[in-house]
Amino acid sequence: MRKLKNSELGRLNVEDFKKTDKIPLIVILDNIRSLNNIGSVFRTSDAFLIEKIYLCGITAQPPHKEIHKTALGATESVAWEYAEDTLTLIEKLKVEKVKILAIEQAENSTMLQDFTIEPNQKYAVVMGNEVKGVQQKVVSTSDFCIEIPQFGTKHSLNISVSCGVVLWDLFKKFKF
C-alpha cells in the first residue's frame, strides 16, 4: 500500500467546485467563538458538498488568518453569508420550506442514526456555541432536534467533530 499524492486525488478546483451540484444541506453556525472551529466547519463542508454556510451572531467571518489556518482555502470554495440573528435566519429559511435540524441533546430528540431524510427536501443543520450549545429559542423553532449518540463519560463533542459526524451521516443519506 502506498499513500496517494495530492495530485492523484482527483479533487475539484475552486471554479469547478462552485459549479458542481451540492447536496441540499445548509450549515448554520450559531454564535461559534472559536476561529479554528469555524475553519474546520468550512473544510468539512467543502469535503461533503454542502450548499452554504451561515455565520450567525458572534461567529467570525473570513478573511481571518485563524479561520484560514484550519479551512485551508475552503472559505473560497464554500458559499457563505453572515446573518446577525440566528432565529431571524431560521424563520426566513422556514418560509423557503427548508427543514431545520438543531444538533443538540434535548427531550424527544432523534438519534442521528435514526433520522431519515425526505426526498426533494432541503435541510439546515444548526451547530451551537461551544459552551451553551444551540440557543433554546432556536431549538424550540427547529423542525427536529438531532442527537449524536455518545457512550463515554463526556457530555458533548467539540463542534468541529460534531459537524463532521453529522455532515458525513447526512451526506451518506443523500448520496447512497
Chimera marker file (.cmm) of the C-alpha trace (Angstrom):
<marker_set name="trace">
<marker id="1" x="0.000" y="0.000" z="0.000" r="1" g="1" b="0" radius="0.5"/>
<marker id="2" x="1.219" y="3.482" z="-0.881" r="1" g="1" b="0" radius="0.5"/>
<marker id="3" x="-0.096" y="6.861" z="0.181" r="1" g="1" b="0" radius="0.5"/>
<marker id="4" x="-1.539" y="8.854" z="-2.700" r="1" g="1" b="0" radius="0.5"/>
<marker id="5" x="-0.059" y="12.192" z="-3.648" r="1" g="1" b="0" radius="0.5"/>
<marker id="6" x="-2.371" y="15.199" z="-3.676" r="1" g="1" b="0" radius="0.5"/>
<marker id="7" x="-2.082" y="15.285" z="-7.459" r="1" g="1" b="0" radius="0.5"/>
<marker id="8" x="-3.523" y="11.741" z="-7.599" r="1" g="1" b="0" radius="0.5"/>
<marker id="9" x="-6.667" y="12.508" z="-5.582" r="1" g="1" b="0" radius="0.5"/>
<marker id="10" x="-8.656" y="13.986" z="-8.466" r="1" g="1" b="0" radius="0.5"/>
<marker id="11" x="-10.056" y="16.873" z="-6.428" r="1" g="1" b="0" radius="0.5"/>
<marker id="12" x="-12.036" y="19.712" z="-7.986" r="1" g="1" b="0" radius="0.5"/>
<marker id="13" x="-10.565" y="23.166" z="-8.392" r="1" g="1" b="0" radius="0.5"/>
<marker id="14" x="-12.492" y="26.069" z="-6.804" r="1" g="1" b="0" radius="0.5"/>
<marker id="15" x="-14.237" y="27.069" z="-10.040" r="1" g="1" b="0" radius="0.5"/>
<marker id="16" x="-15.420" y="23.504" z="-10.729" r="1" g="1" b="0" radius="0.5"/>
<marker id="17" x="-16.481" y="23.068" z="-7.101" r="1" g="1" b="0" radius="0.5"/>
<marker id="18" x="-18.710" y="26.141" z="-7.349" r="1" g="1" b="0" radius="0.5"/>
<marker id="19" x="-20.383" y="24.704" z="-10.484" r="1" g="1" b="0" radius="0.5"/>
<marker id="20" x="-20.849" y="21.203" z="-9.047" r="1" g="1" b="0" radius="0.5"/>
<marker id="21" x="-24.237" y="20.099" z="-7.727" r="1" g="1" b="0" radius="0.5"/>
<marker id="22" x="-24.327" y="20.296" z="-3.942" r="1" g="1" b="0" radius="0.5"/>
<marker id="23" x="-26.370" y="18.231" z="-1.541" r="1" g="1" b="0" radius="0.5"/>
<marker id="24" x="-29.452" y="20.158" z="-0.321" r="1" g="1" b="0" radius="0.5"/>
<marker id="25" x="-27.893" y="20.972" z="3.026" r="1" g="1" b="0" radius="0.5"/>
<marker id="26" x="-27.018" y="24.256" z="4.729" r="1" g="1" b="0" radius="0.5"/>
<marker id="27" x="-24.894" y="24.670" z="7.863" r="1" g="1" b="0" radius="0.5"/>
<marker id="28" x="-25.786" y="27.375" z="10.380" r="1" g="1" b="0" radius="0.5"/>
<marker id="29" x="-23.143" y="28.308" z="12.933" r="1" g="1" b="0" radius="0.5"/>
<marker id="30" x="-24.955" y="29.762" z="15.956" r="1" g="1" b="0" radius="0.5"/>
<marker id="31" x="-22.544" y="32.029" z="17.869" r="1" g="1" b="0" radius="0.5"/>
<marker id="32" x="-19.364" y="29.975" z="17.453" r="1" g="1" b="0" radius="0.5"/>
<marker id="33" x="-16.461" y="31.636" z="19.219" r="1" g="1" b="0" radius="0.5"/>
<marker id="34" x="-13.508" y="29.507" z="18.103" r="1" g="1" b="0" radius="0.5"/>
<marker id="35" x="-11.960" y="30.608" z="14.821" r="1" g="1" b="0" radius="0.5"/>
<marker id="36" x="-10.374" y="27.171" z="14.449" r="1" g="1" b="0" radius="0.5"/>
<marker id="37" x="-13.801" y="25.526" z="14.748" r="1" g="1" b="0" radius="0.5"/>
<marker id="38" x="-15.192" y="27.875" z="12.100" r="1" g="1" b="0" radius="0.5"/>
<marker id="39" x="-12.351" y="26.991" z="9.727" r="1" g="1" b="0" radius="0.5"/>
<marker id="40" x="-12.837" y="23.282" z="10.366" r="1" g="1" b="0" radius="0.5"/>
<marker id="41" x="-16.538" y="23.540" z="9.522" r="1" g="1" b="0" radius="0.5"/>
<marker id="42" x="-15.640" y="25.227" z="6.222" r="1" g="1" b="0" radius="0.5"/>
<marker id="43" x="-13.215" y="22.437" z="5.375" r="1" g="1" b="0" radius="0.5"/>
<marker id="44" x="-15.708" y="19.703" z="6.268" r="1" g="1" b="0" radius="0.5"/>
<marker id="45" x="-18.439" y="21.488" z="4.303" r="1" g="1" b="0" radius="0.5"/>
<marker id="46" x="-16.163" y="21.520" z="1.259" r="1" g="1" b="0" radius="0.5"/>
<marker id="47" x="-15.492" y="17.784" z="1.636" r="1" g="1" b="0" radius="0.5"/>
<marker id="48" x="-19.196" y="16.890" z="1.679" r="1" g="1" b="0" radius="0.5"/>
<marker id="49" x="-20.504" y="19.343" z="-0.975" r="1" g="1" b="0" radius="0.5"/>
<marker id="50" x="-22.531" y="21.481" z="1.428" r="1" g="1" b="0" radius="0.5"/>
<marker id="51" x="-24.611" y="24.144" z="-0.310" r="1" g="1" b="0" radius="0.5"/>
<marker id="52" x="-23.897" y="27.067" z="2.031" r="1" g="1" b="0" radius="0.5"/>
<marker id="53" x="-22.759" y="28.106" z="5.498" r="1" g="1" b="0" radius="0.5"/>
<marker id="54" x="-24.427" y="30.876" z="7.502" r="1" g="1" b="0" radius="0.5"/>
<marker id="55" x="-22.263" y="32.552" z="10.141" r="1" g="1" b="0" radius="0.5"/>
<marker id="56" x="-24.530" y="33.990" z="12.847" r="1" g="1" b="0" radius="0.5"/>
<marker id="57" x="-24.144" y="36.311" z="15.813" r="1" g="1" b="0" radius="0.5"/>
<marker id="58" x="-20.616" y="36.411" z="17.227" r="1" g="1" b="0" radius="0.5"/>
<marker id="59" x="-19.330" y="33.864" z="14.685" r="1" g="1" b="0" radius="0.5"/>
<marker id="60" x="-16.312" y="35.442" z="12.958" r="1" g="1" b="0" radius="0.5"/>
<marker id="61" x="-16.199" y="35.859" z="9.191" r="1" g="1" b="0" radius="0.5"/>
<marker id="62" x="-13.464" y="35.277" z="6.639" r="1" g="1" b="0" radius="0.5"/>
<marker id="63" x="-10.992" y="36.526" z="5.788" r="1" g="1" b="0" radius="0.5"/>
<marker id="64" x="-9.199" y="35.828" z="9.031" r="1" g="1" b="0" radius="0.5"/>
<marker id="65" x="-5.841" y="34.103" z="9.437" r="1" g="1" b="0" radius="0.5"/>
<marker id="66" x="-7.070" y="31.850" z="12.286" r="1" g="1" b="0" radius="0.5"/>
<marker id="67" x="-10.038" y="30.660" z="10.194" r="1" g="1" b="0" radius="0.5"/>
<marker id="68" x="-7.760" y="30.163" z="7.189" r="1" g="1" b="0" radius="0.5"/>
<marker id="69" x="-5.375" y="28.031" z="9.287" r="1" g="1" b="0" radius="0.5"/>
<marker id="70" x="-7.931" y="25.215" z="9.532" r="1" g="1" b="0" radius="0.5"/>
<marker id="71" x="-10.106" y="25.963" z="6.472" r="1" g="1" b="0" radius="0.5"/>
<marker id="72" x="-7.087" y="25.716" z="4.145" r="1" g="1" b="0" radius="0.5"/>
<marker id="73" x="-8.845" y="27.620" z="1.351" r="1" g="1" b="0" radius="0.5"/>
<marker id="74" x="-12.379" y="26.235" z="1.847" r="1" g="1" b="0" radius="0.5"/>
<marker id="75" x="-13.622" y="29.767" z="2.563" r="1" g="1" b="0" radius="0.5"/>
<marker id="76" x="-13.048" y="30.365" z="-1.165" r="1" g="1" b="0" radius="0.5"/>
<marker id="77" x="-14.961" y="27.285" z="-2.344" r="1" g="1" b="0" radius="0.5"/>
<marker id="78" x="-17.939" y="27.034" z="0.028" r="1" g="1" b="0" radius="0.5"/>
<marker id="79" x="-20.622" y="29.712" z="-0.295" r="1" g="1" b="0" radius="0.5"/>
<marker id="80" x="-21.209" y="31.597" z="2.956" r="1" g="1" b="0" radius="0.5"/>
<marker id="81" x="-23.125" y="34.535" z="4.315" r="1" g="1" b="0" radius="0.5"/>
<marker id="82" x="-23.326" y="36.411" z="7.610" r="1" g="1" b="0" radius="0.5"/>
<marker id="83" x="-26.649" y="36.698" z="9.446" r="1" g="1" b="0" radius="0.5"/>
<marker id="84" x="-26.808" y="38.759" z="12.604" r="1" g="1" b="0" radius="0.5"/>
<marker id="85" x="-29.619" y="36.803" z="14.269" r="1" g="1" b="0" radius="0.5"/>
<marker id="86" x="-29.926" y="33.012" z="14.040" r="1" g="1" b="0" radius="0.5"/>
<marker id="87" x="-33.659" y="32.942" z="14.793" r="1" g="1" b="0" radius="0.5"/>
<marker id="88" x="-34.473" y="35.523" z="12.099" r="1" g="1" b="0" radius="0.5"/>
<marker id="89" x="-32.461" y="33.483" z="9.594" r="1" g="1" b="0" radius="0.5"/>
<marker id="90" x="-34.277" y="30.282" z="10.568" r="1" g="1" b="0" radius="0.5"/>
<marker id="91" x="-37.673" y="31.951" z="10.163" r="1" g="1" b="0" radius="0.5"/>
<marker id="92" x="-36.608" y="33.092" z="6.663" r="1" g="1" b="0" radius="0.5"/>
<marker id="93" x="-35.415" y="29.587" z="5.741" r="1" g="1" b="0" radius="0.5"/>
<marker id="94" x="-38.642" y="28.013" z="7.019" r="1" g="1" b="0" radius="0.5"/>
<marker id="95" x="-40.629" y="30.298" z="4.695" r="1" g="1" b="0" radius="0.5"/>
<marker id="96" x="-38.448" y="28.852" z="1.910" r="1" g="1" b="0" radius="0.5"/>
<marker id="97" x="-39.548" y="25.340" z="3.076" r="1" g="1" b="0" radius="0.5"/>
<marker id="98" x="-36.127" y="24.407" z="4.499" r="1" g="1" b="0" radius="0.5"/>
<marker id="99" x="-36.367" y="21.921" z="7.407" r="1" g="1" b="0" radius="0.5"/>
<marker id="100" x="-34.307" y="22.988" z="10.418" r="1" g="1" b="0" radius="0.5"/>
<marker id="101" x="-32.267" y="20.391" z="12.343" r="1" g="1" b="0" radius="0.5"/>
<marker id="102" x="-30.838" y="21.588" z="15.662" r="1" g="1" b="0" radius="0.5"/>
<marker id="103" x="-27.882" y="19.425" z="16.663" r="1" g="1" b="0" radius="0.5"/>
<marker id="104" x="-28.441" y="19.234" z="20.389" r="1" g="1" b="0" radius="0.5"/>
<marker id="105" x="-29.228" y="16.966" z="23.321" r="1" g="1" b="0" radius="0.5"/>
<marker id="106" x="-32.891" y="17.579" z="24.137" r="1" g="1" b="0" radius="0.5"/>
<marker id="107" x="-36.128" y="15.957" z="25.198" r="1" g="1" b="0" radius="0.5"/>
<marker id="108" x="-37.614" y="13.877" z="22.391" r="1" g="1" b="0" radius="0.5"/>
<marker id="109" x="-34.539" y="14.285" z="20.199" r="1" g="1" b="0" radius="0.5"/>
<marker id="110" x="-33.993" y="11.904" z="17.294" r="1" g="1" b="0" radius="0.5"/>
<marker id="111" x="-30.772" y="9.939" z="17.335" r="1" g="1" b="0" radius="0.5"/>
<marker id="112" x="-28.675" y="10.733" z="14.285" r="1" g="1" b="0" radius="0.5"/>
<marker id="113" x="-28.659" y="7.139" z="13.031" r="1" g="1" b="0" radius="0.5"/>
<marker id="114" x="-32.482" y="7.056" z="13.205" r="1" g="1" b="0" radius="0.5"/>
<marker id="115" x="-33.066" y="10.279" z="11.280" r="1" g="1" b="0" radius="0.5"/>
<marker id="116" x="-34.373" y="9.744" z="7.736" r="1" g="1" b="0" radius="0.5"/>
<marker id="117" x="-34.226" y="12.409" z="5.061" r="1" g="1" b="0" radius="0.5"/>
<marker id="118" x="-37.230" y="13.143" z="2.892" r="1" g="1" b="0" radius="0.5"/>
<marker id="119" x="-36.748" y="13.090" z="-0.885" r="1" g="1" b="0" radius="0.5"/>
<marker id="120" x="-36.513" y="16.523" z="-2.531" r="1" g="1" b="0" radius="0.5"/>
<marker id="121" x="-36.274" y="18.272" z="0.838" r="1" g="1" b="0" radius="0.5"/>
<marker id="122" x="-33.630" y="20.862" z="1.756" r="1" g="1" b="0" radius="0.5"/>
<marker id="123" x="-32.295" y="20.895" z="5.319" r="1" g="1" b="0" radius="0.5"/>
<marker id="124" x="-30.286" y="23.252" z="7.510" r="1" g="1" b="0" radius="0.5"/>
<marker id="125" x="-28.270" y="21.942" z="10.449" r="1" g="1" b="0" radius="0.5"/>
<marker id="126" x="-27.681" y="24.316" z="13.347" r="1" g="1" b="0" radius="0.5"/>
<marker id="127" x="-24.429" y="23.875" z="15.255" r="1" g="1" b="0" radius="0.5"/>
<marker id="128" x="-24.340" y="25.685" z="18.598" r="1" g="1" b="0" radius="0.5"/>
<marker id="129" x="-21.919" y="27.629" z="20.740" r="1" g="1" b="0" radius="0.5"/>
<marker id="130" x="-19.061" y="25.644" z="22.284" r="1" g="1" b="0" radius="0.5"/>
<marker id="131" x="-20.272" y="26.250" z="25.847" r="1" g="1" b="0" radius="0.5"/>
<marker id="132" x="-24.016" y="26.968" z="25.647" r="1" g="1" b="0" radius="0.5"/>
<marker id="133" x="-24.941" y="24.858" z="22.611" r="1" g="1" b="0" radius="0.5"/>
<marker id="134" x="-27.802" y="25.813" z="20.304" r="1" g="1" b="0" radius="0.5"/>
<marker id="135" x="-29.929" y="28.602" z="21.790" r="1" g="1" b="0" radius="0.5"/>
<marker id="136" x="-33.168" y="27.309" z="23.367" r="1" g="1" b="0" radius="0.5"/>
<marker id="137" x="-35.280" y="29.633" z="21.205" r="1" g="1" b="0" radius="0.5"/>
<marker id="138" x="-33.618" y="28.087" z="18.134" r="1" g="1" b="0" radius="0.5"/>
<marker id="139" x="-34.168" y="24.534" z="19.431" r="1" g="1" b="0" radius="0.5"/>
<marker id="140" x="-37.833" y="25.386" z="20.059" r="1" g="1" b="0" radius="0.5"/>
<marker id="141" x="-38.242" y="26.679" z="16.487" r="1" g="1" b="0" radius="0.5"/>
<marker id="142" x="-36.465" y="23.742" z="14.844" r="1" g="1" b="0" radius="0.5"/>
<marker id="143" x="-38.326" y="21.001" z="12.999" r="1" g="1" b="0" radius="0.5"/>
<marker id="144" x="-36.109" y="18.296" z="14.508" r="1" g="1" b="0" radius="0.5"/>
<marker id="145" x="-33.562" y="18.038" z="17.248" r="1" g="1" b="0" radius="0.5"/>
<marker id="146" x="-30.869" y="15.561" z="16.234" r="1" g="1" b="0" radius="0.5"/>
<marker id="147" x="-28.639" y="13.998" z="18.859" r="1" g="1" b="0" radius="0.5"/>
<marker id="148" x="-25.308" y="12.276" z="18.273" r="1" g="1" b="0" radius="0.5"/>
<marker id="149" x="-25.208" y="9.128" z="20.422" r="1" g="1" b="0" radius="0.5"/>
<marker id="150" x="-22.353" y="9.077" z="22.915" r="1" g="1" b="0" radius="0.5"/>
<marker id="151" x="-21.339" y="6.261" z="25.231" r="1" g="1" b="0" radius="0.5"/>
<marker id="152" x="-18.448" y="7.583" z="27.321" r="1" g="1" b="0" radius="0.5"/>
<marker id="153" x="-18.199" y="9.917" z="30.292" r="1" g="1" b="0" radius="0.5"/>
<marker id="154" x="-18.195" y="13.272" z="28.466" r="1" g="1" b="0" radius="0.5"/>
<marker id="155" x="-21.378" y="15.237" z="27.836" r="1" g="1" b="0" radius="0.5"/>
<marker id="156" x="-20.549" y="16.576" z="24.391" r="1" g="1" b="0" radius="0.5"/>
<marker id="157" x="-18.202" y="16.600" z="21.414" r="1" g="1" b="0" radius="0.5"/>
<marker id="158" x="-16.250" y="19.542" z="20.052" r="1" g="1" b="0" radius="0.5"/>
<marker id="159" x="-18.320" y="21.438" z="17.472" r="1" g="1" b="0" radius="0.5"/>
<marker id="160" x="-15.937" y="20.638" z="14.621" r="1" g="1" b="0" radius="0.5"/>
<marker id="161" x="-16.117" y="16.927" z="15.484" r="1" g="1" b="0" radius="0.5"/>
<marker id="162" x="-19.917" y="17.066" z="15.831" r="1" g="1" b="0" radius="0.5"/>
<marker id="163" x="-20.184" y="18.815" z="12.490" r="1" g="1" b="0" radius="0.5"/>
<marker id="164" x="-18.008" y="16.193" z="10.809" r="1" g="1" b="0" radius="0.5"/>
<marker id="165" x="-20.070" y="13.330" z="12.224" r="1" g="1" b="0" radius="0.5"/>
<marker id="166" x="-23.406" y="14.927" z="11.260" r="1" g="1" b="0" radius="0.5"/>
<marker id="167" x="-22.366" y="16.065" z="7.780" r="1" g="1" b="0" radius="0.5"/>
<marker id="168" x="-20.884" y="12.677" z="6.899" r="1" g="1" b="0" radius="0.5"/>
<marker id="169" x="-24.016" y="10.870" z="8.092" r="1" g="1" b="0" radius="0.5"/>
<marker id="170" x="-26.355" y="13.189" z="6.163" r="1" g="1" b="0" radius="0.5"/>
<marker id="171" x="-24.123" y="13.131" z="3.075" r="1" g="1" b="0" radius="0.5"/>
<marker id="172" x="-24.390" y="9.315" z="3.032" r="1" g="1" b="0" radius="0.5"/>
<marker id="173" x="-28.171" y="9.518" z="3.360" r="1" g="1" b="0" radius="0.5"/>
<marker id="174" x="-28.380" y="11.945" z="0.408" r="1" g="1" b="0" radius="0.5"/>
<marker id="175" x="-25.863" y="10.192" z="-1.849" r="1" g="1" b="0" radius="0.5"/>
<marker id="176" x="-26.105" y="6.454" z="-1.143" r="1" g="1" b="0" radius="0.5"/>
<link id1="1" id2="2" r="1" g="1" b="0" radius="0.2"/>
<link id1="2" id2="3" r="1" g="1" b="0" radius="0.2"/>
<link id1="3" id2="4" r="1" g="1" b="0" radius="0.2"/>
<link id1="4" id2="5" r="1" g="1" b="0" radius="0.2"/>
<link id1="5" id2="6" r="1" g="1" b="0" radius="0.2"/>
<link id1="6" id2="7" r="1" g="1" b="0" radius="0.2"/>
<link id1="7" id2="8" r="1" g="1" b="0" radius="0.2"/>
<link id1="8" id2="9" r="1" g="1" b="0" radius="0.2"/>
<link id1="9" id2="10" r="1" g="1" b="0" radius="0.2"/>
<link id1="10" id2="11" r="1" g="1" b="0" radius="0.2"/>
<link id1="11" id2="12" r="1" g="1" b="0" radius="0.2"/>
<link id1="12" id2="13" r="1" g="1" b="0" radius="0.2"/>
<link id1="13" id2="14" r="1" g="1" b="0" radius="0.2"/>
<link id1="14" id2="15" r="1" g="1" b="0" radius="0.2"/>
<link id1="15" id2="16" r="1" g="1" b="0" radius="0.2"/>
<link id1="16" id2="17" r="1" g="1" b="0" radius="0.2"/>
<link id1="17" id2="18" r="1" g="1" b="0" radius="0.2"/>
<link id1="18" id2="19" r="1" g="1" b="0" radius="0.2"/>
<link id1="19" id2="20" r="1" g="1" b="0" radius="0.2"/>
<link id1="20" id2="21" r="1" g="1" b="0" radius="0.2"/>
<link id1="21" id2="22" r="1" g="1" b="0" radius="0.2"/>
<link id1="22" id2="23" r="1" g="1" b="0" radius="0.2"/>
<link id1="23" id2="24" r="1" g="1" b="0" radius="0.2"/>
<link id1="24" id2="25" r="1" g="1" b="0" radius="0.2"/>
<link id1="25" id2="26" r="1" g="1" b="0" radius="0.2"/>
<link id1="26" id2="27" r="1" g="1" b="0" radius="0.2"/>
<link id1="27" id2="28" r="1" g="1" b="0" radius="0.2"/>
<link id1="28" id2="29" r="1" g="1" b="0" radius="0.2"/>
<link id1="29" id2="30" r="1" g="1" b="0" radius="0.2"/>
<link id1="30" id2="31" r="1" g="1" b="0" radius="0.2"/>
<link id1="31" id2="32" r="1" g="1" b="0" radius="0.2"/>
<link id1="32" id2="33" r="1" g="1" b="0" radius="0.2"/>
<link id1="33" id2="34" r="1" g="1" b="0" radius="0.2"/>
<link id1="34" id2="35" r="1" g="1" b="0" radius="0.2"/>
<link id1="35" id2="36" r="1" g="1" b="0" radius="0.2"/>
<link id1="36" id2="37" r="1" g="1" b="0" radius="0.2"/>
<link id1="37" id2="38" r="1" g="1" b="0" radius="0.2"/>
<link id1="38" id2="39" r="1" g="1" b="0" radius="0.2"/>
<link id1="39" id2="40" r="1" g="1" b="0" radius="0.2"/>
<link id1="40" id2="41" r="1" g="1" b="0" radius="0.2"/>
<link id1="41" id2="42" r="1" g="1" b="0" radius="0.2"/>
<link id1="42" id2="43" r="1" g="1" b="0" radius="0.2"/>
<link id1="43" id2="44" r="1" g="1" b="0" radius="0.2"/>
<link id1="44" id2="45" r="1" g="1" b="0" radius="0.2"/>
<link id1="45" id2="46" r="1" g="1" b="0" radius="0.2"/>
<link id1="46" id2="47" r="1" g="1" b="0" radius="0.2"/>
<link id1="47" id2="48" r="1" g="1" b="0" radius="0.2"/>
<link id1="48" id2="49" r="1" g="1" b="0" radius="0.2"/>
<link id1="49" id2="50" r="1" g="1" b="0" radius="0.2"/>
<link id1="50" id2="51" r="1" g="1" b="0" radius="0.2"/>
<link id1="51" id2="52" r="1" g="1" b="0" radius="0.2"/>
<link id1="52" id2="53" r="1" g="1" b="0" radius="0.2"/>
<link id1="53" id2="54" r="1" g="1" b="0" radius="0.2"/>
<link id1="54" id2="55" r="1" g="1" b="0" radius="0.2"/>
<link id1="55" id2="56" r="1" g="1" b="0" radius="0.2"/>
<link id1="56" id2="57" r="1" g="1" b="0" radius="0.2"/>
<link id1="57" id2="58" r="1" g="1" b="0" radius="0.2"/>
<link id1="58" id2="59" r="1" g="1" b="0" radius="0.2"/>
<link id1="59" id2="60" r="1" g="1" b="0" radius="0.2"/>
<link id1="60" id2="61" r="1" g="1" b="0" radius="0.2"/>
<link id1="61" id2="62" r="1" g="1" b="0" radius="0.2"/>
<link id1="62" id2="63" r="1" g="1" b="0" radius="0.2"/>
<link id1="63" id2="64" r="1" g="1" b="0" radius="0.2"/>
<link id1="64" id2="65" r="1" g="1" b="0" radius="0.2"/>
<link id1="65" id2="66" r="1" g="1" b="0" radius="0.2"/>
<link id1="66" id2="67" r="1" g="1" b="0" radius="0.2"/>
<link id1="67" id2="68" r="1" g="1" b="0" radius="0.2"/>
<link id1="68" id2="69" r="1" g="1" b="0" radius="0.2"/>
<link id1="69" id2="70" r="1" g="1" b="0" radius="0.2"/>
<link id1="70" id2="71" r="1" g="1" b="0" radius="0.2"/>
<link id1="71" id2="72" r="1" g="1" b="0" radius="0.2"/>
<link id1="72" id2="73" r="1" g="1" b="0" radius="0.2"/>
<link id1="73" id2="74" r="1" g="1" b="0" radius="0.2"/>
<link id1="74" id2="75" r="1" g="1" b="0" radius="0.2"/>
<link id1="75" id2="76" r="1" g="1" b="0" radius="0.2"/>
<link id1="76" id2="77" r="1" g="1" b="0" radius="0.2"/>
<link id1="77" id2="78" r="1" g="1" b="0" radius="0.2"/>
<link id1="78" id2="79" r="1" g="1" b="0" radius="0.2"/>
<link id1="79" id2="80" r="1" g="1" b="0" radius="0.2"/>
<link id1="80" id2="81" r="1" g="1" b="0" radius="0.2"/>
<link id1="81" id2="82" r="1" g="1" b="0" radius="0.2"/>
<link id1="82" id2="83" r="1" g="1" b="0" radius="0.2"/>
<link id1="83" id2="84" r="1" g="1" b="0" radius="0.2"/>
<link id1="84" id2="85" r="1" g="1" b="0" radius="0.2"/>
<link id1="85" id2="86" r="1" g="1" b="0" radius="0.2"/>
<link id1="86" id2="87" r="1" g="1" b="0" radius="0.2"/>
<link id1="87" id2="88" r="1" g="1" b="0" radius="0.2"/>
<link id1="88" id2="89" r="1" g="1" b="0" radius="0.2"/>
<link id1="89" id2="90" r="1" g="1" b="0" radius="0.2"/>
<link id1="90" id2="91" r="1" g="1" b="0" radius="0.2"/>
<link id1="91" id2="92" r="1" g="1" b="0" radius="0.2"/>
<link id1="92" id2="93" r="1" g="1" b="0" radius="0.2"/>
<link id1="93" id2="94" r="1" g="1" b="0" radius="0.2"/>
<link id1="94" id2="95" r="1" g="1" b="0" radius="0.2"/>
<link id1="95" id2="96" r="1" g="1" b="0" radius="0.2"/>
<link id1="96" id2="97" r="1" g="1" b="0" radius="0.2"/>
<link id1="97" id2="98" r="1" g="1" b="0" radius="0.2"/>
<link id1="98" id2="99" r="1" g="1" b="0" radius="0.2"/>
<link id1="99" id2="100" r="1" g="1" b="0" radius="0.2"/>
<link id1="100" id2="101" r="1" g="1" b="0" radius="0.2"/>
<link id1="101" id2="102" r="1" g="1" b="0" radius="0.2"/>
<link id1="102" id2="103" r="1" g="1" b="0" radius="0.2"/>
<link id1="103" id2="104" r="1" g="1" b="0" radius="0.2"/>
<link id1="104" id2="105" r="1" g="1" b="0" radius="0.2"/>
<link id1="105" id2="106" r="1" g="1" b="0" radius="0.2"/>
<link id1="106" id2="107" r="1" g="1" b="0" radius="0.2"/>
<link id1="107" id2="108" r="1" g="1" b="0" radius="0.2"/>
<link id1="108" id2="109" r="1" g="1" b="0" radius="0.2"/>
<link id1="109" id2="110" r="1" g="1" b="0" radius="0.2"/>
<link id1="110" id2="111" r="1" g="1" b="0" radius="0.2"/>
<link id1="111" id2="112" r="1" g="1" b="0" radius="0.2"/>
<link id1="112" id2="113" r="1" g="1" b="0" radius="0.2"/>
<link id1="113" id2="114" r="1" g="1" b="0" radius="0.2"/>
<link id1="114" id2="115" r="1" g="1" b="0" radius="0.2"/>
<link id1="115" id2="116" r="1" g="1" b="0" radius="0.2"/>
<link id1="116" id2="117" r="1" g="1" b="0" radius="0.2"/>
<link id1="117" id2="118" r="1" g="1" b="0" radius="0.2"/>
<link id1="118" id2="119" r="1" g="1" b="0" radius="0.2"/>
<link id1="119" id2="120" r="1" g="1" b="0" radius="0.2"/>
<link id1="120" id2="121" r="1" g="1" b="0" radius="0.2"/>
<link id1="121" id2="122" r="1" g="1" b="0" radius="0.2"/>
<link id1="122" id2="123" r="1" g="1" b="0" radius="0.2"/>
<link id1="123" id2="124" r="1" g="1" b="0" radius="0.2"/>
<link id1="124" id2="125" r="1" g="1" b="0" radius="0.2"/>
<link id1="125" id2="126" r="1" g="1" b="0" radius="0.2"/>
<link id1="126" id2="127" r="1" g="1" b="0" radius="0.2"/>
<link id1="127" id2="128" r="1" g="1" b="0" radius="0.2"/>
<link id1="128" id2="129" r="1" g="1" b="0" radius="0.2"/>
<link id1="129" id2="130" r="1" g="1" b="0" radius="0.2"/>
<link id1="130" id2="131" r="1" g="1" b="0" radius="0.2"/>
<link id1="131" id2="132" r="1" g="1" b="0" radius="0.2"/>
<link id1="132" id2="133" r="1" g="1" b="0" radius="0.2"/>
<link id1="133" id2="134" r="1" g="1" b="0" radius="0.2"/>
<link id1="134" id2="135" r="1" g="1" b="0" radius="0.2"/>
<link id1="135" id2="136" r="1" g="1" b="0" radius="0.2"/>
<link id1="136" id2="137" r="1" g="1" b="0" radius="0.2"/>
<link id1="137" id2="138" r="1" g="1" b="0" radius="0.2"/>
<link id1="138" id2="139" r="1" g="1" b="0" radius="0.2"/>
<link id1="139" id2="140" r="1" g="1" b="0" radius="0.2"/>
<link id1="140" id2="141" r="1" g="1" b="0" radius="0.2"/>
<link id1="141" id2="142" r="1" g="1" b="0" radius="0.2"/>
<link id1="142" id2="143" r="1" g="1" b="0" radius="0.2"/>
<link id1="143" id2="144" r="1" g="1" b="0" radius="0.2"/>
<link id1="144" id2="145" r="1" g="1" b="0" radius="0.2"/>
<link id1="145" id2="146" r="1" g="1" b="0" radius="0.2"/>
<link id1="146" id2="147" r="1" g="1" b="0" radius="0.2"/>
<link id1="147" id2="148" r="1" g="1" b="0" radius="0.2"/>
<link id1="148" id2="149" r="1" g="1" b="0" radius="0.2"/>
<link id1="149" id2="150" r="1" g="1" b="0" radius="0.2"/>
<link id1="150" id2="151" r="1" g="1" b="0" radius="0.2"/>
<link id1="151" id2="152" r="1" g="1" b="0" radius="0.2"/>
<link id1="152" id2="153" r="1" g="1" b="0" radius="0.2"/>
<link id1="153" id2="154" r="1" g="1" b="0" radius="0.2"/>
<link id1="154" id2="155" r="1" g="1" b="0" radius="0.2"/>
<link id1="155" id2="156" r="1" g="1" b="0" radius="0.2"/>
<link id1="156" id2="157" r="1" g="1" b="0" radius="0.2"/>
<link id1="157" id2="158" r="1" g="1" b="0" radius="0.2"/>
<link id1="158" id2="159" r="1" g="1" b="0" radius="0.2"/>
<link id1="159" id2="160" r="1" g="1" b="0" radius="0.2"/>
<link id1="160" id2="161" r="1" g="1" b="0" radius="0.2"/>
<link id1="161" id2="162" r="1" g="1" b="0" radius="0.2"/>
<link id1="162" id2="163" r="1" g="1" b="0" radius="0.2"/>
<link id1="163" id2="164" r="1" g="1" b="0" radius="0.2"/>
<link id1="164" id2="165" r="1" g="1" b="0" radius="0.2"/>
<link id1="165" id2="166" r="1" g="1" b="0" radius="0.2"/>
<link id1="166" id2="167" r="1" g="1" b="0" radius="0.2"/>
<link id1="167" id2="168" r="1" g="1" b="0" radius="0.2"/>
<link id1="168" id2="169" r="1" g="1" b="0" radius="0.2"/>
<link id1="169" id2="170" r="1" g="1" b="0" radius="0.2"/>
<link id1="170" id2="171" r="1" g="1" b="0" radius="0.2"/>
<link id1="171" id2="172" r="1" g="1" b="0" radius="0.2"/>
<link id1="172" id2="173" r="1" g="1" b="0" radius="0.2"/>
<link id1="173" id2="174" r="1" g="1" b="0" radius="0.2"/>
<link id1="174" id2="175" r="1" g="1" b="0" radius="0.2"/>
<link id1="175" id2="176" r="1" g="1" b="0" radius="0.2"/>
</marker_set>
